Every structure is written in C-alpha cells, then in structure tokens.
Amino acid sequence: LLPCIPLSVWCRMGVSLAVVLPLLVVCLTATSSTAELVSQRTLKGTQRQHPAEAQGLVPNGRTTGGDYCAPKVAGAFYDADADSLRYTLDQCFSSPFCEEDPRLPPQARHQAPVAVLVPHAGIKYSGPVAACSYRLLKGVQFDRVVVVAFFHQLSFPGVFSPCERSSYRTPLGDVPMDLEALHVLSKVSAGSPAATVTSVHPSDVHPHGSNPATSSEHSAEVQLPFLQYVKAIPRHGVLMLLMGRTDDATASSLADSLRLLQQALPGRYLFVFSSDLSHFNPYNVAMSNDQETLDNMVQMSSDDFVGYLGQKEAAQPKDSTFVPCGEGPILTALHLGDLMGGWDKAILSLANSGDTAGDRKSVVGYGAVAMWPRIGLTIQGLIEGGKAPPNTKGVDLDAILADVSGRNALGQAMLMAARAQVMMCVAFSDACLRDEDELIHENRPLRRLESVMGHVSEESRKRGLFVTLWKKDDNNRKLRGCVGCIEPGHCFNSPQQTIEALLPRASIEACRSDDRFQPVAKEELPLIWVEVSLLTRPEPCTADSIQPGSGVFITFDNTSKYHGHDGVFLPSVWDNFASKDDFMADLCIEKAKVPSDAWKKPGALFRCFKASVFEEDPQLVLPPSVFRQGPSTHKVILPPHEEIATKPPYPDTGPERLSSTGLIVLSPIFPS
C-alpha cells in the first residue's frame, strides 16, 4: 500500500525525499516479486513442498524429481510429517507386542526371512505388530521386494500395480519402483486371466467399473514406510501388487507368476504379504479365533487352509468376520511356498486393536508371521518340479546350485552344520583333540546336511571346500581361521571325501589348526561367524589366463628349485588387491613361502577354480550386545522348556549342558 500514498502527503508529513524514494524502490521490488510468485503458483498449482524435500530427508539419499506416484493415505493411515512418522515408527519398534521367544526354525539364525505376513491398519493400530516382522529385515540387502496386497472396496479379475512411475513418495522420501519386474511379471502372467498383472492410468476407463488407479487403497502403501525405516529398500526397487479378487484361483495363479518372475530375474527376493485378521468381534472371541487362524496357516498346506477358511466363513456372524480380510495374499504366500519346496513359518506376534489403540468391544485382529525356505524339502521340490532331474546316481549338484531355493537350502544346511561343529570343538577342546569323530557323530545339524545331500549323486558331492571363521573387531571383521581342501582325494584323512564328510573336519581344523592363529577360545565365540566356500573342480590354467575372481592354486614341478612348495588363494581374496601382480605376489610370499616373482618363473604350475560362498549374517547370529554399548541380560531357551540366563562377560568354564538337540548352549547366540 505504501506506493499508493501521494508524494505530497509524505512532504506535508515532513518526510524528506531522501527517505521516501529508497523506501518506494524497496516496496515496488517486493510488489513485483510477490506478483511473480503468485503467477508461478497460478501456473503450477499451490501444492505444498514435500516434507522430505524441505528437510533434505529422502530414502537411500535421493528423490526422483516429478516422476513419482503421490501418496494416497499419508495423513490418514500414517503420519504425513516426516519427523512425526519417524517418531511413530520408533514407538512401534519398541513396543511389547512381539513374542519374547518365538519358536524360529533353525535356518532363521543364518538367513533373514524370504517372506513376511504383516497387517495394514492405521499405523497406531497395527504398526506395533507389523514391526515384529520388519525388525527381522533391518539392514538386509535384498535385490527385489514384492508387496502383495489387495483392494478392500473394488472387485475385478486380475492383479493391478498401483504405480508405474519411477518411485512412490512417502513422507520419508521416494521409494524406487521395480518397473523391470513389473514388465516381466506382466508378460509371464498374460496367459492367466485370473491373475494377469496390469497397470492402469487414472484417466483410463476401466472395464470393470471404478478405476483402481484412482482408488485410495491403503494395504500396499502403508508397508513402504516400514521398509524405509529398516533400510530394506532393494537396489532394483519395490514391486507393489493389488489383487482384484482374493479367491484361491487368483492366489494360485499369482503364485505361479511370481515363481516365473524369480526364474526370469534371479536374485534375493523378499515377499511382503499384507492382511489383517478377523474384524469386529469382541476381544476374547477375536484372540481365540485369530490364534487358531495363524496356527493353521503355519501348519496346514495351502489346499487344507482353503478348506479351513471356507468353514470359518460359513460360521461367522452377520456383522463380523472370522476370516482374514487379506485371505488372497495369505493364500498366495502358501501357494508360493509350495512352489519353492516348502516354507518353515514362525508366528512373531498376535494382537488386535483392543491391545494397541481401541476399545475391546469390537476389534480388528493383527498378526505377524515370518517364513524361511524349508531345508531338505526344497531339494525334493526341485526334483519333483523337474528343475533338478535325478539320474540313476542322483541329482547333479550344479543343478541345485543354479536354483535360488536349492542354493539357499544347501547353504543353510552347510552353515548350520559348520557352526555346530565349531561350537562343539571350542567347548570341548580337549575332547576335540582326542576324538573328533565322536564330536562329529554328536553334530545333529550335520544329519540334516546329510539328508539334503542324500539327493545328490556321490560323484558331484566330491567337491573341495573351505571353512572360514570371521571375528567382529570393533566395526570391522577380522579373519580368525580358514582351512579347507582344494580337491577331494586324501583331505583330512577322512575315509569319505564328500562335502558332508569334509565340512565338519574343515570346521574343526579352522578352529584349532590354522597355523597363523591360536585356537579359538570360548570367550571369542560370541564374536565369531562362519563362512563356507564350495569350490568347483580346479582346472589347469596359465599365468596369462588367470583372471580376477578366480581362485588360484600354485605348485612347482621338479625342474623348479621351489618344488614342494604350494599355496592357494580363494576367489574372495581378490578384493584385497589392486592388481593381478599384487595378488600373485602375495600368494607366493604368504602361502607358497617363495619369492614374490616365483609365479613368473619356469616350472610354476597353476590350477584355477570358482567358489560358491555362503556366509552367516553377523546381525542375525551374534548377540545384540555386540552391536550396542553397555551390559545386558540374555535369555536362552533350551528345548523343550528349560531356561538359563547368562550375562556378559561370558563365562569361560565351558558349556552349561548339552541340549536335547545335541547342540551345546554356550551363549544366547544359539537358542536351539
């Protein structure tokens, strides 16, 4: 308004022109800037700046510009403000609704789950239960994540992807979308009308009534902030799927398509299945009903569970439901597990809105379940599915390693057997020196490995292998022992030269006989994790043909003055060197005990090989106290119902007792 006041008025007020003129310039400049801002808002709309942009908070350190799908339920099902949402998630992950000691399958100590069941209500209602599944995924590096959810209000044939842009925006930032997986899944599902995967633009006319692209469906979107919080956003992004119908035919067809997706785009997958449980029952009725539902989900086959849900639906009251609202995603999980050779499942939490944020007269149930590949049956599933057809002598090991589920099953079985042997050798160090055969005989997880390898031909079971022990040292890992055998023949003086015979002996030798280290002490066990390298058969190679990524075994013929010296480096050792010359020089000096250039001299012989490497996740197998400051008390569950408590520092007086499974309980790392 100041420029509108005539100059004569200013003069009569006794204000000099020296003051008035600069003031007018400032006012006119501000007026021009304001007009320009209004013009820009008129052209671009008045949408507020995204909180993540305002605060510089984006997942994985990036936003995706304008090529994103806007959130549809932020501010309704979860906080629209980044700080508020992060605080709410903090509260969810510190809630008391997770089972104190869930009965996890043995492989849970070596691998994150491949699938989880999570609820999808408003975050203050079901968030504490969902966190019980998501906490198992913290920091795990997946290649792809698939969220399987459904429409609450719409019904149409097929499966819909709610976002075909490069990212999906939440208050915590942008979540990259896996458009490559969407494209492949659309192709492999095209022959299945019940579960054809499509994406629809908001402007499209949908043939089945309401356009799903404009629906404010929440069951998939609410999972994104949890994935961001635990830093489980994969490098290829997230694929979000909404089932148009939740019947068994759609679920079975979708599971078939997801299995084909895995085969077309191999990698480490996480499947997130979204469902709440019963609705609008009194608290006690809901708890009893939902416990039965989860128990049957964990124990029943997919076909039996379909029959069970049919009976529950027929018996449910008029104004409430007994069956889960997301029976489609649950059935998809069960069918997919069947296709992958079977999943071992564990109930992590069961609660309802009466526990978290509502009254108990009419509640909605929430459950958290985690799933892992079933060891042994996975191999049988490959055989029955034709992926690893047996010959008259058994399945070839390479066929198992080529399949994701087969490789996982074999890796889990080897890691469990190796860890058990390490524990027993360290705990009974004197007995280990006297009679290692007896300790190998007591290794119950080794029986599981023998069962898995029973499907494999004896010839392909004869592979070289190494067992490596790593130790946590501050925030780094330090080599603590590595012993193995390049090629079976006379390794460890074992009468059998198969994988299952050599693995326990290599584990014992890594504990006590690596001449670079002292034997592993009992107090070190809480800091140790295990790696197993399964080698291909070494092939002759030349100095010129050696390539980074290959393991190298060097020897010298009888014309060389270094005859009798030899040494080996595994493929992973290349990570420590900048060049081939450095790698080979260190191999000569450290392993073969010859001059650094001996590999270039006449008489040097080489054999090269590759390795399949299986490593425990230290975040899963080491006690939580290793990763935080201050003392803590850990409860150890001894099957079937015994309990002991240990407090750091761990005692060095040997194991408390042998558990009924044959494993030695030394510390809270090993609960079974």
C-alpha positions in Angstrom: 0.0 0.0 0.0 2.9 2.4 0.6 3.5 3.2 -3.1 -0.2 4.3 -3.3 0.4 7.2 -0.9 0.9 10.5 -2.9 4.3 12.3 -2.5 2.5 15.4 -1.4 1.2 13.6 1.6 4.7 12.5 2.5 6.0 16.1 2.2 3.2 17.5 4.4 4.3 14.9 7.0 7.8 16.4 6.9 9.4 13.3 5.4 12.3 14.2 3.1 12.6 12.8 -0.4 15.9 11.2 0.6 13.9 8.8 2.8 10.8 8.4 0.6 12.5 7.4 -2.7 14.6 4.5 -1.4 11.5 3.2 0.5 9.4 3.3 -2.7 12.1 1.3 -4.6 12.1 -1.4 -2.0 8.3 -1.6 -1.9 7.9 -1.8 -5.7 10.6 -4.5 -5.9 8.7 -6.6 -3.3 5.4 -6.0 -5.1 7.0 -7.3 -8.3 8.4 -10.4 -6.7 5.1 -11.1 -5.0 3.3 -10.8 -8.3 5.7 -13.2 -10.0 5.3 -15.7 -7.1 1.5 -15.6 -7.4 1.8 -16.0 -11.2 4.0 -19.1 -10.7 1.6 -20.6 -8.2 -1.2 -19.9 -10.6 0.6 -21.9 -13.3 2.0 -24.7 -11.2 -0.8 -25.0 -8.6 -0.5 -24.5 -4.9 0.8 -27.9 -3.8 2.9 -27.7 -0.7 6.6 -28.7 -0.7 7.1 -32.3 0.2 8.4 -32.6 3.8 11.3 -34.8 2.7 12.4 -32.1 0.2 12.0 -29.3 2.8 14.2 -31.2 5.3 16.5 -32.9 2.9 15.2 -36.3 4.0 15.0 -38.9 1.3 15.4 -42.7 1.4 18.7 -44.0 0.2 19.8 -40.4 -0.3 17.7 -39.4 -3.3 14.4 -38.1 -4.7 13.2 -38.8 -8.2 12.0 -35.3 -9.3 8.5 -35.2 -10.7 8.3 -38.8 -11.9 6.7 -40.2 -8.8 3.4 -41.5 -7.5 1.9 -39.3 -4.8 0.9 -41.0 -1.5 -2.8 -41.6 -1.2 -3.2 -42.3 2.5 -0.5 -40.2 4.2 -2.1 -38.2 6.9 -4.9 -40.9 7.3 -3.2 -44.3 7.8 0.2 -42.9 8.8 1.7 -39.5 9.7 2.1 -37.0 6.8 5.0 -35.3 8.5 8.5 -37.0 8.3 9.5 -36.3 11.9 6.2 -37.4 13.3 6.2 -40.6 11.2 9.7 -41.4 12.3 8.8 -40.9 15.9 5.7 -43.2 15.5 7.8 -45.9 13.9 10.3 -45.6 16.7 7.4 -46.3 19.1 6.2 -49.3 17.0 9.7 -50.9 17.0 10.0 -50.6 20.8 6.5 -52.0 21.5 5.9 -55.0 23.7 3.7 -56.9 21.2 6.5 -59.1 19.7 6.8 -62.7 21.1 9.6 -62.7 23.6 10.9 -66.1 22.3 9.3 -67.0 19.0 10.0 -70.6 18.0 12.1 -69.8 15.0 13.2 -72.6 12.6 17.0 -73.3 12.8 17.7 -71.6 9.5 16.5 -68.3 11.0 19.9 -68.0 12.7 21.6 -67.9 9.3 19.2 -66.1 7.0 16.6 -63.4 7.0 13.1 -64.5 6.1 12.2 -64.7 2.4 8.6 -63.7 3.2 6.6 -62.0 5.9 2.9 -61.6 6.7 2.1 -58.1 8.1 -1.1 -56.2 8.9 -2.1 -52.9 7.2 -4.4 -50.9 9.5 -3.6 -47.4 10.6 0.0 -47.3 12.0 -1.1 -46.6 15.6 -3.3 -49.6 15.5 -1.3 -52.3 13.7 2.1 -50.8 13.4 3.5 -52.4 16.6 2.6 -55.8 15.3 3.9 -55.2 11.8 7.2 -54.1 13.3 7.7 -57.6 14.7 8.1 -58.9 11.1 10.0 -55.9 9.8 12.6 -55.9 12.6 14.0 -59.2 11.1 14.8 -57.3 7.9 16.9 -54.5 9.4 19.8 -53.7 7.0 19.3 -56.9 4.9 20.3 -56.3 1.3 17.6 -57.7 -1.0 17.7 -57.5 -4.8 13.9 -57.1 -5.1 10.9 -56.7 -2.8 7.4 -57.7 -3.8 4.4 -56.4 -1.8 1.3 -58.4 -2.3 -1.9 -56.6 -1.1 -5.5 -56.3 -2.3 -8.4 -54.0 -2.9 -10.9 -53.6 0.0 -13.6 -51.8 -1.9 -13.2 -53.0 -5.6 -13.5 -56.4 -7.2 -12.3 -57.3 -10.7 -10.3 -60.1 -12.3 -6.6 -59.8 -12.4 -3.8 -58.1 -10.4 -3.1 -54.4 -10.5 0.1 -52.4 -10.0 -0.8 -49.1 -8.4 2.4 -47.2 -9.5 4.2 -47.5 -12.9 6.3 -44.4 -12.3 10.0 -44.5 -11.2 9.1 -44.0 -7.5 6.4 -43.8 -4.8 6.6 -40.9 -2.5 6.1 -41.1 1.3 6.9 -38.5 4.0 10.3 -40.3 4.4 11.2 -39.8 0.8 10.9 -41.6 -2.5 10.8 -45.4 -2.8 12.1 -46.7 -6.2 9.6 -48.8 -8.1 10.7 -52.0 -9.8 9.4 -51.4 -13.3 11.6 -54.1 -14.8 9.9 -56.7 -12.6 6.5 -55.2 -13.4 7.2 -55.6 -17.1 8.4 -59.2 -16.8 5.5 -60.2 -14.5 3.0 -58.7 -16.9 4.4 -60.9 -19.6 4.7 -64.1 -17.6 1.2 -63.7 -16.2 -0.5 -62.9 -19.5 -1.7 -66.4 -20.0 -3.6 -66.4 -16.7 -6.7 -64.3 -16.8 -7.3 -64.7 -13.1 -4.1 -63.1 -12.2 -2.9 -61.1 -15.2 -0.8 -58.2 -13.9 -1.6 -54.8 -15.4 -1.2 -51.1 -14.6 -3.9 -48.5 -15.2 -3.7 -44.8 -15.7 -6.1 -42.6 -13.6 -7.6 -41.3 -16.9 -8.3 -44.8 -18.3 -11.8 -46.1 -18.5 -11.7 -49.4 -16.5 -13.9 -52.1 -18.0 -14.9 -53.3 -14.5 -16.4 -50.1 -13.1 -14.4 -47.9 -10.8 -10.8 -47.2 -12.0 -8.4 -48.8 -9.5 -5.8 -46.2 -10.3 -7.9 -43.6 -8.5 -8.7 -45.8 -5.5 -7.3 -44.7 -2.2 -6.4 -48.3 -1.3 -4.0 -48.5 1.6 -3.0 -52.1 2.1 0.2 -51.8 -0.1 1.2 -48.2 0.5 1.3 -48.5 4.3 4.1 -51.0 4.0 6.5 -48.6 2.4 7.4 -46.5 5.5 8.3 -49.7 7.3 10.6 -50.9 4.5 12.2 -47.4 4.5 12.6 -47.4 8.3 14.5 -50.8 8.4 16.6 -49.8 5.3 15.3 -52.8 3.3 14.6 -50.9 0.1 16.3 -53.1 -2.6 18.6 -52.0 -5.3 16.1 -52.8 -8.1 13.2 -51.2 -6.1 9.8 -52.4 -4.8 7.0 -54.0 -6.8 3.6 -53.2 -5.4 0.7 -55.5 -6.4 -3.0 -55.3 -5.5 -5.2 -58.3 -6.1 -8.5 -57.5 -7.7 -10.0 -60.6 -6.2 -8.9 -62.7 -3.2 -10.1 -66.1 -4.2 -7.9 -69.2 -4.3 -7.8 -69.3 -8.2 -6.3 -65.8 -8.3 -3.9 -66.6 -5.5 -2.7 -69.8 -7.1 -2.2 -68.1 -10.5 -0.4 -65.2 -8.9 2.0 -67.5 -7.1 2.8 -69.3 -10.4 3.6 -65.9 -12.0 5.8 -64.8 -9.0 7.8 -68.1 -9.3 8.3 -67.4 -13.0 9.4 -63.9 -12.2 12.1 -65.3 -9.8 13.3 -67.6 -12.5 13.4 -64.8 -15.2 15.1 -62.3 -12.9 17.2 -64.3 -10.4 18.2 -62.7 -7.1 17.5 -62.3 -3.4 13.7 -61.7 -3.0 11.6 -60.6 -0.1 7.8 -61.1 -0.3 5.6 -58.9 1.9 2.0 -60.3 2.2 -0.5 -57.7 3.6 -3.5 -58.8 5.6 -5.3 -58.1 8.8 -7.2 -60.9 10.6 -10.8 -61.1 11.9 -13.0 -58.0 12.1 -15.5 -56.5 14.6 -15.6 -59.3 17.2 -15.3 -59.0 21.0 -11.7 -59.1 22.2 -11.7 -62.6 23.6 -13.5 -64.1 20.6 -11.1 -62.4 18.3 -8.0 -63.6 20.1 -9.1 -67.2 20.2 -10.2 -67.1 16.5 -7.1 -65.4 15.2 -4.7 -67.7 17.2 -6.4 -70.7 15.5 -6.1 -69.0 12.1 -2.4 -68.3 12.4 -1.7 -71.8 13.9 -3.4 -73.3 10.9 -1.7 -71.0 8.4 1.7 -72.1 9.9 0.8 -75.8 9.9 -1.6 -76.5 7.0 -1.0 -77.0 3.3 -2.5 -74.4 1.0 -5.3 -76.7 0.0 -6.2 -77.6 3.6 -6.1 -73.9 4.6 -8.6 -73.0 1.8 -11.0 -75.6 3.2 -10.5 -74.2 6.7 -11.3 -70.7 5.6 -14.4 -71.9 3.9 -15.6 -73.4 7.1 -14.8 -70.3 9.1 -16.6 -68.1 6.6 -19.7 -70.2 6.8 -19.8 -70.0 10.6 -19.1 -66.3 11.0 -21.7 -63.9 12.4 -23.6 -61.5 10.3 -22.0 -58.3 11.5 -18.4 -59.5 11.9 -15.8 -61.7 10.2 -13.7 -64.7 11.3 -11.6 -65.0 8.2 -8.7 -62.6 7.4 -9.6 -59.7 5.2 -6.5 -60.5 3.1 -7.1 -64.2 2.5 -5.8 -63.6 -1.1 -2.3 -62.5 -0.1 -2.2 -65.3 2.6 -3.2 -68.0 0.1 -0.6 -66.6 -2.4 2.0 -66.9 0.3 1.1 -70.6 0.9 1.0 -71.5 -2.8 4.3 -69.7 -3.5 5.9 -71.6 -0.5 4.7 -74.9 -2.0 6.3 -73.9 -5.4 9.6 -73.2 -3.6 9.7 -76.5 -1.9 8.0 -75.5 1.3 8.4 -72.7 3.9 9.0 -73.1 7.6 6.9 -70.4 9.3 7.0 -68.8 12.8 4.3 -66.6 14.5 6.1 -63.5 15.7 3.1 -61.6 17.1 -0.7 -61.7 17.6 -2.7 -58.8 18.9 -5.6 -56.6 18.0 -6.9 -53.1 18.1 -8.1 -53.7 21.7 -4.4 -54.1 22.7 -3.0 -51.1 20.7 -5.3 -48.2 20.4 -9.0 -49.1 20.6 -11.7 -50.5 22.9 -12.3 -54.2 23.3 -15.9 -54.4 22.4 -15.3 -54.7 18.7 -11.7 -55.3 17.5 -9.7 -56.0 14.4 -7.0 -58.7 14.6 -3.4 -58.3 13.6 -0.7 -61.0 13.1 3.0 -61.1 12.1 4.4 -64.3 10.6 7.9 -64.9 9.0 8.8 -67.6 6.5 12.0 -69.3 5.6 12.8 -71.9 2.9 12.4 -75.4 4.3 15.8 -77.2 4.2 15.8 -80.6 2.5 12.3 -80.4 1.2 13.5 -77.6 -1.1 15.8 -80.0 -2.9 13.0 -82.6 -3.2 10.7 -79.8 -4.6 13.3 -79.1 -7.3 13.5 -82.7 -8.2 9.7 -83.1 -8.4 9.4 -79.9 -10.4 11.9 -81.0 -12.9 14.4 -78.3 -12.1 17.0 -80.8 -10.9 16.0 -84.1 -12.6 17.8 -87.1 -11.0 19.8 -89.6 -13.0 20.4 -93.2 -11.9 23.1 -92.0 -9.5 21.3 -88.9 -8.1 20.9 -85.2 -8.8 23.9 -83.2 -10.1 25.0 -80.6 -7.5 25.3 -77.9 -10.2 21.6 -78.1 -10.9 20.8 -77.4 -7.3 23.3 -74.5 -7.1 21.7 -73.0 -10.2 18.3 -72.6 -8.5 17.8 -69.9 -5.9 15.8 -72.0 -3.5 18.1 -75.0 -3.9 21.2 -72.9 -3.3 19.6 -71.4 -0.2 18.7 -74.8 1.2 22.2 -76.2 0.7 23.9 -73.1 2.1 21.7 -73.1 5.2 22.4 -76.8 5.9 26.1 -76.3 5.5 26.3 -73.2 7.7 24.3 -74.8 10.5 26.5 -78.0 10.4 29.7 -75.9 10.3 28.6 -73.6 13.2 27.6 -76.6 15.4 30.9 -78.2 14.8 32.8 -75.0 15.7 30.8 -74.7 18.9 31.4 -78.2 19.9 35.1 -78.1 19.1 35.7 -74.9 21.1 33.5 -76.0 24.0 35.2 -79.5 24.3 38.6 -78.5 23.2 40.3 -81.4 25.0 37.8 -84.0 23.6 38.2 -82.4 20.1 41.9 -83.1 20.2 41.3 -86.7 21.4 38.4 -87.9 19.4 36.9 -85.6 16.8 34.9 -88.5 15.3 32.8 -88.6 18.4 32.1 -84.9 18.3 31.2 -85.2 14.6 28.8 -88.0 15.5 27.1 -85.8 18.0 26.6 -83.0 15.5 22.8 -83.1 14.9 22.7 -80.4 12.3 25.1 -82.5 10.3 22.4 -85.1 10.0 20.3 -82.5 8.2 23.0 -81.8 5.7 23.4 -85.5 5.1 19.7 -85.7 4.4 19.9 -82.8 1.9 23.0 -84.4 0.2 21.2 -87.7 0.1 19.5 -86.5 -3.1 22.8 -85.6 -4.8 25.0 -88.1 -6.8 28.1 -89.2 -4.9 30.4 -88.0 -7.7 29.1 -84.4 -7.7 29.3 -84.4 -3.8 33.0 -84.7 -4.1 34.0 -81.0 -4.0 36.7 -79.0 -2.5 35.6 -76.7 0.3 36.9 -74.2 2.8 35.5 -73.1 6.2 36.4 -69.5 7.2 35.9 -68.0 10.6 35.3 -64.3 10.9 35.5 -62.3 14.1 33.9 -59.0 14.9 36.6 -56.4 15.8 35.0 -53.0 16.6 33.1 -52.2 13.4 35.3 -54.4 11.2 35.6 -58.1 10.6 38.9 -59.9 11.1 40.0 -63.3 9.8 40.1 -65.8 12.6 40.8 -69.0 10.7 40.5 -70.6 7.3 41.1 -74.2 6.4 40.0 -76.4 3.6 40.8 -78.7 0.8 41.2 -77.8 -2.9 40.3 -81.2 -4.4 39.0 -84.3 -2.6 41.3 -87.3 -2.5 43.0 -87.5 0.8 41.7 -84.5 2.6 41.9 -84.6 6.5 42.5 -88.3 6.3 38.7 -88.8 6.1 37.5 -92.2 4.8 34.8 -90.3 2.9 35.7 -87.4 0.6 32.2 -85.9 0.1 31.0 -82.5 1.2 29.2 -83.7 4.2 32.3 -85.7 5.4 34.8 -82.9 4.8 32.8 -80.0 6.2 32.9 -80.9 9.9 36.6 -81.7 9.7 37.4 -78.4 8.0 35.4 -76.7 10.7 37.4 -78.3 13.4 40.7 -77.5 11.7 39.7 -73.9 11.2 39.1 -73.7 15.0 42.4 -75.2 16.1 44.9 -75.9 13.3 45.3 -72.7 11.3 49.0 -72.1 12.0 48.5 -68.3 11.7 46.3 -68.2 14.8 45.9 -69.5 18.2 43.0 -72.0 18.7 39.6 -70.2 19.1 38.9 -69.6 22.8 35.5 -70.0 24.4 35.2 -66.3 25.2 35.6 -65.5 21.5 32.5 -67.5 20.4 30.0 -64.6 20.7 32.0 -62.7 18.2 32.5 -65.4 15.6 30.5 -66.1 12.5 31.0 -68.8 9.8 31.6 -68.8 6.0 31.6 -71.9 3.8 33.1 -71.8 0.3 32.2 -74.7 -2.0 34.7 -75.0 -4.9 34.4 -76.0 -8.5 36.8 -78.6 -9.7 40.2 -77.0 -10.3 41.2 -76.8 -14.0 44.8 -76.2 -15.3 45.4 -72.6 -16.3 48.4 -70.5 -17.3 49.8 -67.3 -15.7 48.4 -65.3 -18.5 44.9 -66.8 -18.3 44.4 -66.1 -14.6 41.6 -63.6 -14.2 40.3 -61.6 -11.2 37.6 -63.5 -9.5 39.2 -66.9 -9.9 40.7 -68.9 -7.1 44.3 -69.9 -7.8 46.4 -72.9 -6.6 50.1 -72.7 -7.4 52.6 -75.5 -7.3 56.1 -76.1 -8.8 57.3 -79.0 -10.9 60.5 -81.0 -10.2 62.5 -78.7 -12.5 62.0 -75.8 -10.2 64.0 -75.0 -7.2 60.7 -74.3 -5.4 59.5 -77.9 -6.0 57.4 -79.0 -2.9 56.0 -75.5 -2.2 52.4 -74.7 -2.9 49.7 -72.2 -1.9 46.1 -71.2 -2.6 44.0 -68.1 -2.6 40.2 -68.2 -2.7 38.4 -66.0 -5.2 37.3 -63.6 -2.5 40.9 -62.7 -1.8 41.0 -60.6 -4.9 39.0 -57.9 -3.0 42.2 -57.1 -1.1 44.4 -56.3 -4.1 44.5 -53.6 -6.7 46.2 -55.7 -9.4 46.9 -59.2 -10.6 50.6 -58.7 -9.9 49.9 -57.8 -6.2 47.5 -60.8 -5.9 50.1 -63.3 -7.3 53.0 -61.8 -5.4 51.2 -62.2 -2.1 50.1 -65.7 -3.0 53.8 -66.6 -3.4 55.0 -64.9 -0.3 52.3 -65.6 2.2 51.0 -69.0 1.0 53.7 -70.8 -1.0 56.6 -69.3 1.0 58.6 -68.4 -2.1 59.8 -65.1 -3.6 57.2 -62.7 -4.9 58.1 -63.3 -8.6 58.3 -67.1 -8.4 55.0 -67.3 -10.3 56.7 -65.8 -13.3 59.5 -68.4 -13.3 59.7 -71.6 -15.4 58.3 -74.6 -13.5 55.3 -72.8 -11.9 52.0 -74.6 -12.4 48.5 -73.3 -11.8 45.0 -74.5 -11.4 42.1 -72.2 -11.3 38.6 -72.6 -9.8 35.4 -70.7 -8.8 33.6 -70.8 -5.5 30.0 -70.6 -4.2 30.3 -68.7 -1.0 27.8 -69.0 1.9 28.2 -66.6 4.9 26.2 -66.2 8.0 24.7 -62.7 8.6 26.5 -61.4 11.8 23.5 -59.3 12.6 21.4 -62.5 12.9 23.9 -64.8 14.6 25.8 -62.6 17.0 24.1 -61.4 20.3 22.6 -57.9 20.3 25.0 -56.8 23.0 27.8 -57.0 20.4 26.2 -54.1 18.5 25.4 -51.8 21.4 27.1 -50.3 24.4 26.5 -51.5 28.0 25.8 -54.8 29.6 22.6 -56.7 29.0 21.0 -59.9 30.1 20.0 -62.5 27.5 17.6 -65.3 27.9 18.5 -68.6 26.3 15.7 -71.1 25.5 16.8 -74.8 25.8 14.4 -77.2 24.2 11.9 -78.3 25.2 11.2 -75.8 28.1 14.4 -75.2 30.1 15.7 -71.7 30.6 19.0 -70.3 31.8 20.3 -66.8 31.9 23.8 -65.6 31.1 25.3 -62.2 31.5 28.3 -60.7 29.7 31.2 -61.2 30.0 30.6 -64.8 29.0 32.0 -67.4 31.4 35.0 -69.5 30.3 34.1 -72.5 32.3 32.7 -74.5 29.4 29.1 -75.2 28.4 26.3 -75.3 30.9 24.9 -78.5 29.4 24.1 -80.4 26.3 20.7 -79.6 25.0 18.3 -82.3 23.8 19.1 -81.4 20.2 22.8 -82.2 20.6 23.9 -78.6 20.3 25.9 -77.0 23.1 24.5 -74.0 24.7 27.3 -71.5 25.4 25.6 -68.2 24.9 22.4 -66.6 23.7 23.6 -66.8 20.1 22.4 -70.4 19.9 18.9 -70.9 21.3 18.2 -74.4 19.9 
